[in-house]
Amino acid sequence: MRAQNFPLAASALGVLITFAGTSPVQADWELSFYTGFQSAPHSRVKGDANGTDFNFLAEWEGRPFEAPPYYGFRATYWKSPTFGWGVDFNHTKVYATDDTLADSGFDDLELTDGLNILTLNAYRRWPSEERKWTPYVGGGLGLSIPHVDAEFAGSNTFEYQITGPAAAWMAGVTYPLNENWSVFGEYKGTFSSNDASLEGGGSLKTNIITNALNIGVSYGF
């Protein structure tokens, strides 16, 4: 499904952050930003374009430090000292390798202005008065909203689309710097089921998993 109004997805996160800033003082809110090293294993790509069917195994590269870089941000409401929920936007990305392109018939295939995983997550953490660091885990469900960049047989698809459901999971440790600021490190994975429309007719379907080691900073209030 195409998403010509992709900015609405980003606006949803903005509304939540705005709500966080105006919510009652007893609410324990946390805003976080992270980056890191991200990769993706192979996945099968099926579909058709301009009347030609394709079915191949794509080898993906993450290239997290190339522009546009890999990053994410989240807003979390800690309902109690141990349980929280929130929204997470992850600008993860994948590039088909040159070998994949040579075997597939595509001149270009990438989701690199973001595979863009937007999820609503639940979190569990284990604070302790005996140590400063706090372990946590989390996971949730949402949508994949990638920027599809695909060139096949002279037809070029270059647009944001809502391509299907997505899931995210993470586990990490946070460490406070002072009363408001903290840093964290985590493993984060995502799964997305993508069904993208191609210019000139046809579609592209693939399920993509990403794995990332993140470092980030959080501001709590």
Salt bridges, closest charged atoms under 4 A:
ASP28 OD2 - ARG125 NH2 3.75
GLU61 OE1 - ARG63 NE 2.76
GLU66 OE1 - ARG63 NH1 3.98
ASP88 OD2 - ARG74 NE 2.68
ASP88 OD1 - LYS188 NZ 2.62
ASP113 OD1 - HIS91 NE2 3.86
GLU159 OE2 - ARG2 NH1 3.04
GLU186 OE2 - ARG74 NH2 2.93
GLU199 OE2 - ARG2 NH1 3.05
